Each structure stands twice: as structure tokens, then as C-alpha cells.
Amino acid sequence: MSNTYKQAGVDKEEGYQTVSKIKDAVAATHNSNVLNGIGSFGAFYQLGDYKNPVLVSGTDGVGTKLRVALDSKVYDTVGIDCFAMCANDILCHGAKPLFFLDYLACGKLDSDIAAEIVGGIAQACKETGTALIGGETAEMPGMYQVGDYDVAGFCVGVVERDEIIDGSKIKAGQVIIALPSSGFHSNGFSLVRKVFPDFNEEFEGKPLFETLLVPTKLYQNDIFKIKDAGIEMSGIAHITGGGLIENVPRIINDGLTAVIEKTKINVPTVMQELAKRGGIAENEMFGTFNMGVGMVVIVDQTDAEKVLNIIDGSALIGEIQEGADKIILK
């Protein structure tokens, strides 16, 4: 009796079904710059009219937030997370996302689940005008348990060379404005899951998993609203793993300090509950989670009021001062 790939745990037909179920959602993200479709060995994307374009790329995943999604049988929101974690990073340099590729790995492929995950990615791509031009689905029995999935993404964007934002223009006297997060985003979930082991418990009138699975906010519209208003952003930081404590210093030059007032930050109630229930010290919270600040932008003080008026929920949380420490939370 001969062995087959299916007997070894890989069902090619389920893979074909996955492609069939996602092709329309993927095609809906394409524009005239995409020169081919699903099925080629590589994806072709033609750059538009730029004077001196610089490509900016980023890659990331969703982390153990996937465990919450899989156990709760909610699959589409983590696709949005996957896109947002990559696209928000390149936005920090002023780059507009052009195209995105995804990688989905599992122990046993379920085309319905895979289609929901990729559907979330496609939704985020469509909302931001980004083309989902490629991807890979890997069924790997023995590497993943049945029912487990992992997802990662790869984003490429473009910015004119003379418009790159890299923090080099940050100076003392400028202010730090917080753009609100939509929750935990996709960071710190190993600690979240330890403190909140029951995702079905009620929190604020609904199952906790609904709060935990709110997808990472897409900041493209906010950043380009600020830019289109003629406001120069000297620095932008995406507040991911490591929180404000680790991410803000990445854009601060030597000799400068980002002085942030914690009392000006609107910390989500679920994070307050996490800290209380888990006995987590404030410094640990601010060094692990975004604490309600998904992104910060640094602008001249004279532009602060304009930004606050443009972006709902934004808040002035600090200023740049001279000093040896890259960040001070007080």
C-alpha cells in the first residue's frame, strides 16, 4: 500500500479550497500598480510617480493574542492585527504602505478558518489602499498542534527621500502627543493570559475575549491627516512591546529626554483591571503595554493644538527637554 501526502497530514485539496475562498477578497485590494494575480511565483508591483522614492519595509506577527482568538473561535480580527503591526511601524518613517504579504502556518489546515484570517488582512489592506499581493499557507503536521495557527506579515511602503521621518529633527521644546490605542493591540498577551485565564468571563457587560480581541488600530489616516494639514512631525513612535519606556527612546537623540506625565494618559479600564488583579507594578505595566497610547507624534509646540483638533482622543502628554535620559515618566 502506497503512502500519500494526505495520509502524512497534509491535505492539498484543503489548500486549494483556501485559495478559492480568499481570491475575491485579495483581488479587491489590488490596484493598477499590481501587475499579476494569485498563482505566480512572485508578485509584481509597479511604483507610481515619485521623484526620489525610498522603500520602507517591516515585518511582524500577532504573538500569543492568537491563543485568545483560537480558543474563542474568532479569527478575522487577528488578520487586522497582523497588517496593523507591520504597517504602523513603517508609518513611523512617513511611509505609505504599498503592498503586503502574509504567511499562515498551521498543524491541520481548515480552509474556513484560514479564509477568515486572510479576510481580516484583506479588510485592513482595503481600508488603507494597500494591495495584498502575495502570501503563503503552510500546513505542517508535527510542528503545530491541530487547531493551532500562526500568522506573520510583511509590508512594503514608500516615502520621498526628503520626507523621511527619523527623529533627527527632534529638539528641546517640542511636545509629545499621544494617539489613542484601541486596547492591548498585539503585545503582552503572555502576561494578559496569565492574569486572565478565562476569556469567557464577563467584563463590562460582555465576554472578556471581545475586549481582548479588539484589533490593533490602523494609524495611516491619522498620520496623513496631520501631514496633509501642513504639520511637520519630527518623530513618530509606534508603541508596541516594551510600551512607552522602550519605544519612545528609539527616536530620541542623545542629549534629549522625552518627559511624559502619566496622569495625562487615559489608561483603558481593562489595563487597570489587569494591573489590579495581577498585582503588576506600574513600571512593569508601562514597560510592557501601550497603556492607551498606540502611537506618539512629536511636533512643535505651536502645532500642538492643531493636532489635538484633528485627531479624536489625542492628548498632549509631555515635552522634549535637554537631558541624559532618553525618557522620564513622572
C-alpha positions in Angstrom: 0.0 0.0 0.0 1.5 3.3 -1.0 1.5 6.3 1.2 0.0 9.7 0.3 0.7 13.3 1.4 -2.8 13.4 2.8 -2.1 10.4 5.0 1.0 12.2 6.3 -1.2 15.0 7.4 -1.2 17.5 4.5 -4.4 17.9 2.6 -3.7 19.7 -0.7 -7.4 19.9 -1.5 -8.0 22.0 1.6 -5.2 24.3 0.4 -6.9 24.7 -2.9 -10.2 25.4 -1.1 -8.4 28.1 0.9 -7.2 29.8 -2.3 -10.7 29.7 -3.8 -12.2 31.3 -0.7 -9.8 34.1 -0.4 -9.2 35.1 -4.0 -12.0 37.6 -4.3 -11.1 39.4 -1.1 -7.5 39.5 -2.2 -8.3 40.8 -5.7 -10.5 43.5 -4.1 -7.3 45.1 -2.6 -5.5 45.3 -6.0 -5.0 48.5 -8.0 -3.4 49.4 -11.3 0.1 49.0 -9.9 -0.4 45.3 -9.3 0.6 43.5 -12.5 -0.4 39.9 -11.7 -2.6 37.9 -9.5 -2.7 34.8 -7.3 -0.7 31.8 -8.8 2.6 33.4 -9.9 5.9 32.5 -8.2 6.3 36.2 -7.4 4.2 39.3 -7.1 4.7 42.3 -9.4 4.1 45.8 -8.1 4.9 48.9 -10.2 5.9 52.1 -8.4 3.9 55.2 -9.3 5.2 58.7 -9.8 7.9 59.5 -7.3 10.8 61.9 -7.5 13.3 60.1 -5.2 11.4 57.1 -3.7 12.8 55.1 -0.7 11.2 51.8 0.0 10.5 51.1 3.7 9.7 47.6 4.9 8.5 45.9 8.1 7.6 42.5 9.3 5.7 41.3 12.4 3.2 38.8 13.7 0.3 38.7 16.2 2.0 36.8 19.1 0.1 34.9 21.7 -3.0 37.0 21.1 -3.7 34.2 18.6 -4.3 31.9 21.5 -7.2 34.1 22.6 -8.6 34.2 19.1 -8.3 30.4 18.5 -9.8 29.5 21.9 -12.6 32.0 21.4 -13.1 30.9 17.7 -12.9 34.5 16.5 -10.5 34.5 13.6 -10.9 37.7 11.5 -9.7 40.3 13.9 -6.1 38.9 14.2 -5.7 39.4 10.4 -6.2 43.1 11.0 -3.7 42.9 13.8 -1.2 41.3 11.6 -1.4 44.0 9.0 -1.5 46.9 11.5 1.6 45.7 13.4 3.6 45.9 10.2 2.0 49.0 8.5 2.1 51.1 11.7 5.8 50.5 12.0 6.7 51.9 8.6 4.3 54.8 9.1 6.8 56.0 11.8 9.1 57.0 8.9 6.4 58.7 6.9 6.0 55.8 4.5 2.7 55.0 2.9 2.1 51.2 2.7 2.0 50.0 -0.9 1.7 46.2 -0.7 1.5 43.4 1.9 2.3 39.7 2.0 1.1 37.2 4.6 2.4 33.9 6.0 0.0 31.5 7.6 1.2 28.3 9.3 -0.8 25.5 11.0 -0.9 21.9 12.0 -4.0 21.0 10.0 -5.5 23.4 7.6 -9.1 24.4 7.8 -10.0 26.5 4.8 -12.8 28.3 6.6 -10.5 29.5 9.4 -7.7 30.4 7.0 -10.1 32.4 4.9 -11.3 34.3 7.9 -7.8 35.2 9.0 -6.7 36.3 5.5 -10.1 38.1 5.1 -9.1 40.3 8.1 -5.8 41.1 6.4 -7.6 41.9 3.2 -10.1 44.2 5.0 -7.2 46.2 6.6 -5.5 46.4 3.2 -8.6 47.7 1.6 -9.2 50.3 4.3 -5.7 51.7 3.7 -5.4 51.4 0.0 -2.7 48.7 0.3 -2.5 45.8 -2.1 -2.4 42.2 -0.7 -0.2 40.8 -3.5 1.1 37.6 -2.1 1.2 35.0 0.7 1.9 31.5 1.8 -0.1 28.9 3.7 1.9 26.2 5.3 0.4 23.0 6.7 3.0 21.5 9.0 1.8 18.4 11.0 4.2 17.6 13.8 5.3 21.2 14.0 2.0 22.7 15.2 -0.9 21.1 17.1 -4.2 20.5 15.3 -6.2 23.7 15.6 -3.2 25.9 16.1 -2.3 28.7 13.7 0.5 31.3 13.4 0.4 34.3 11.2 3.0 36.9 10.1 3.1 39.7 7.7 5.4 41.7 5.5 4.7 45.3 4.5 6.5 47.5 1.9 5.8 51.2 1.7 7.3 54.2 0.1 8.4 57.7 1.1 10.1 60.5 -0.8 13.7 60.7 0.5 13.4 64.3 1.6 10.3 63.5 3.6 11.7 60.6 5.7 10.9 60.9 9.4 13.7 59.5 11.5 13.8 61.6 14.7 16.8 63.7 13.6 14.7 66.9 13.7 13.5 66.4 17.3 14.6 69.2 19.6 14.1 70.6 23.1 10.8 72.5 23.4 8.8 70.3 21.2 5.8 68.4 22.5 4.7 64.8 22.7 1.1 64.0 21.6 -0.5 60.6 22.2 -2.7 59.0 19.6 -5.1 56.6 21.5 -4.9 52.9 21.2 -7.8 50.6 20.7 -6.7 48.3 23.6 -3.8 45.9 24.1 -3.2 45.8 20.4 -1.0 42.8 19.9 1.5 42.9 22.7 1.9 41.5 26.2 -0.6 38.7 25.8 1.5 36.1 27.6 1.0 38.2 30.7 -2.6 39.0 29.8 -3.4 35.3 29.5 -1.7 34.5 32.8 -3.8 37.1 34.7 -7.0 36.5 32.7 -7.1 32.7 32.1 -10.8 32.7 31.5 -11.5 34.6 28.3 -15.3 34.0 28.6 -15.6 35.8 32.0 -17.8 38.8 31.9 -16.1 42.2 31.8 -18.1 45.4 31.5 -21.2 43.6 30.4 -19.7 41.3 27.7 -17.3 38.3 27.4 -13.7 39.4 28.1 -12.5 38.0 24.8 -14.4 40.6 22.9 -12.4 43.3 24.7 -9.1 41.4 24.3 -9.6 40.8 20.6 -10.4 44.4 19.5 -7.9 44.7 16.7 -4.8 47.0 16.6 -5.7 50.5 15.4 -4.7 51.5 11.9 -2.9 54.8 12.2 -2.5 55.6 8.5 -5.4 58.0 8.3 -4.3 59.9 11.4 -0.7 60.3 10.4 -1.6 61.5 6.9 -4.3 63.9 8.2 -1.6 65.5 10.3 0.8 65.6 7.3 -1.9 67.0 4.9 -2.6 69.8 7.4 0.9 71.0 6.8 2.2 70.0 10.2 5.8 68.7 10.4 6.2 65.6 12.6 9.8 65.5 13.9 9.3 62.0 15.2 6.7 59.2 15.4 6.9 56.1 17.6 4.6 53.1 17.4 4.0 51.9 21.0 4.3 48.1 20.8 6.0 45.6 23.0 8.0 47.4 25.7 5.5 50.2 25.9 6.4 53.8 26.0 9.6 53.0 28.1 11.2 51.1 25.2 9.7 52.6 22.1 9.9 56.3 22.6 13.7 56.3 23.2 14.2 54.7 19.8 13.6 58.1 18.1 15.2 60.4 20.8 18.7 61.8 20.1 21.5 61.8 22.6 21.2 64.8 25.0 17.4 64.9 24.8 14.8 63.5 27.1 11.1 62.7 26.5 9.4 63.8 29.7 6.0 62.2 29.9 3.3 62.8 32.5 1.5 59.6 33.3 -1.5 61.5 34.7 -2.2 62.8 31.2 -2.6 59.3 29.8 -6.1 57.8 29.6 -5.4 54.2 30.6 -8.1 51.7 29.4 -10.1 50.1 32.2 -9.1 46.6 31.1 -5.5 47.5 31.7 -6.3 49.0 35.1 -8.1 45.7 36.0 -5.1 43.7 34.7 -2.7 45.6 36.9 -5.0 45.3 40.0 -5.8 41.6 39.6 -2.3 40.6 38.7 -0.5 42.8 41.2 1.5 44.2 38.4 3.8 47.2 39.3 3.2 50.4 37.4 6.6 50.4 35.9 6.1 46.9 34.6 2.8 47.9 33.0 4.3 50.9 31.3 7.2 48.8 30.1 5.0 46.0 28.7 1.8 47.5 27.4 0.8 50.6 25.4 -1.3 51.8 28.3 -3.8 53.5 25.9 -1.1 55.2 23.8 -0.9 53.4 20.4 1.4 56.0 18.8 3.1 59.2 19.7 4.0 62.1 17.4 6.4 64.9 18.2 5.7 68.3 16.9 6.5 72.0 17.5 4.5 73.5 20.4 2.8 75.9 18.1 1.3 72.9 16.2 0.0 71.0 19.2 -3.5 72.5 19.3 -3.9 71.8 15.6 -3.1 68.1 16.1 -5.4 67.8 19.1 -8.2 69.2 17.0 -7.5 66.9 14.0 -7.2 63.6 15.9 -10.1 62.5 18.1 -9.0 61.3 21.5 -5.4 62.6 21.2 -3.7 64.2 24.2 -0.7 66.2 25.0 1.3 64.0 27.4 4.8 65.5 27.6 7.6 67.5 26.1 11.2 67.2 24.9 13.8 68.6 27.2 17.5 68.5 27.4 18.9 65.7 29.5 20.8 62.4 29.6 17.9 60.0 29.9 16.0 59.2 26.8 12.7 59.0 28.6 11.3 60.0 32.0 7.8 59.0 33.2 6.7 61.1 36.1 
